[in-house]
Amino acid sequence: MRITKDDFHRNEDRSWLVARDIVISCDVEEQTMLKEGRVFRKGELAIVGLDLAAILEKHGS
């Protein structure tokens, strides 16, 4: 899974905004599409069992 800090923006209410359409490929058979404009918070979006907002917060994106 490869994402960059430019793929997401942090909102003032501490939610996250998907900045552009992203396809996250974890393996050949599993892909997740995140559409531009989607808003999510900690605990609301898991990719392969990992909380995406928690990962972004941990890595300071």
Residue frames as qw, qx, qy, qz and C-alpha x, y, z in Angstrom:
[[0.000, 0.892, 0.451, 0.000, 0.00, 0.00, 0.00],
 [0.449, -0.045, 0.036, 0.892, 1.54, 3.31, -1.03],
 [0.004, 0.905, 0.401, 0.141, -0.03, 6.67, -0.29],
 [0.433, 0.213, -0.157, 0.862, 1.46, 10.12, 0.10],
 [0.098, -0.463, -0.473, 0.743, 0.64, 13.10, 2.28],
 [0.167, 0.178, -0.291, -0.925, -0.64, 14.88, -0.84],
 [0.261, -0.257, -0.860, -0.356, -3.43, 12.31, -1.14],
 [0.384, -0.658, -0.641, 0.094, -5.17, 13.64, 2.01],
 [0.039, 0.527, -0.145, 0.837, -5.90, 16.93, 3.75],
 [0.280, -0.328, -0.746, 0.508, -6.57, 17.42, 7.46],
 [0.172, -0.713, -0.397, -0.551, -9.75, 19.38, 8.20],
 [0.106, -0.520, 0.367, -0.764, -10.13, 21.79, 11.11],
 [0.782, -0.349, 0.118, -0.503, -12.50, 19.33, 12.84],
 [0.363, -0.483, 0.796, -0.012, -9.69, 16.70, 12.78],
 [0.852, 0.319, 0.400, -0.114, -11.38, 14.66, 10.04],
 [0.360, -0.319, 0.626, 0.613, -9.53, 13.74, 6.85],
 [0.607, 0.651, 0.083, -0.448, -10.44, 14.60, 3.25],
 [0.733, 0.092, 0.535, 0.409, -9.40, 12.48, 0.26],
 [0.008, -0.662, 0.186, 0.726, -7.75, 15.00, -2.10],
 [0.454, 0.424, -0.545, -0.564, -7.99, 12.93, -5.29],
 [0.957, 0.029, -0.078, -0.276, -9.24, 9.53, -6.43],
 [0.096, -0.592, 0.796, -0.087, -6.91, 6.87, -5.04],
 [0.933, 0.007, -0.303, -0.196, -6.73, 3.13, -5.67],
 [0.328, -0.624, 0.678, -0.210, -5.00, 1.31, -2.85],
 [0.860, 0.193, -0.448, -0.149, -3.74, -2.12, -3.89],
 [0.579, -0.603, 0.509, -0.206, -2.78, -4.39, -1.02],
 [0.472, -0.177, 0.825, 0.254, -2.27, -7.40, -3.24],
 [0.034, 0.006, -0.724, -0.688, -3.34, -8.57, -6.68],
 [0.196, -0.454, -0.840, -0.221, -6.83, -9.54, -5.53],
 [0.259, -0.747, -0.524, 0.317, -7.63, -6.73, -3.10],
 [0.244, 0.267, 0.119, 0.925, -8.06, -3.09, -4.12],
 [0.090, -0.718, -0.560, 0.403, -9.85, -0.23, -2.44],
 [0.245, 0.521, 0.295, 0.763, -11.01, 2.90, -4.26],
 [0.193, -0.612, -0.413, 0.646, -11.19, 6.12, -2.27],
 [0.298, 0.723, 0.443, 0.438, -13.07, 8.84, -4.14],
 [0.234, 0.221, -0.111, 0.940, -12.01, 12.48, -4.06],
 [0.361, -0.445, -0.066, -0.817, -14.03, 14.43, -1.50],
 [0.750, -0.376, -0.542, -0.042, -14.63, 11.55, 0.90],
 [0.178, -0.657, 0.427, -0.595, -14.37, 12.63, 4.53],
 [0.832, -0.238, -0.501, 0.019, -13.49, 10.19, 7.29],
 [0.339, -0.764, 0.383, -0.395, -12.44, 10.18, 10.92],
 [0.023, 0.380, -0.895, 0.233, -10.49, 7.87, 13.16],
 [0.387, 0.071, 0.852, -0.346, -12.26, 4.52, 13.40],
 [0.619, 0.512, 0.228, -0.550, -14.38, 5.02, 10.27],
 [0.725, 0.610, -0.262, -0.183, -12.17, 3.66, 7.47],
 [0.650, -0.452, 0.598, 0.126, -10.05, 0.53, 7.67],
 [0.654, 0.589, -0.429, -0.200, -7.81, -0.72, 4.88],
 [0.713, 0.167, -0.666, 0.140, -6.68, -4.34, 5.36],
 [0.682, -0.520, -0.483, 0.176, -7.65, -4.01, 9.01],
 [0.455, -0.149, -0.194, 0.856, -5.66, -0.80, 9.60],
 [0.016, 0.871, 0.407, -0.275, -7.35, 2.46, 10.61],
 [0.548, 0.523, 0.191, 0.624, -6.34, 4.88, 7.87],
 [0.139, -0.912, -0.018, -0.386, -6.93, 8.03, 9.95],
 [0.736, -0.644, 0.165, 0.128, -4.82, 6.62, 12.79],
 [0.794, 0.083, 0.236, 0.554, -1.99, 5.89, 10.34],
 [0.302, 0.735, 0.147, 0.589, -2.16, 9.42, 8.90],
 [0.407, -0.887, 0.041, -0.215, -2.13, 10.93, 12.39],
 [0.846, -0.413, 0.177, 0.288, 0.83, 8.80, 13.46],
 [0.689, 0.135, 0.290, 0.651, 2.89, 9.82, 10.45],
 [0.156, -0.591, -0.103, 0.785, 1.98, 13.49, 10.63],
 [0.270, 0.327, 0.624, 0.656, 0.34, 13.83, 7.22]]
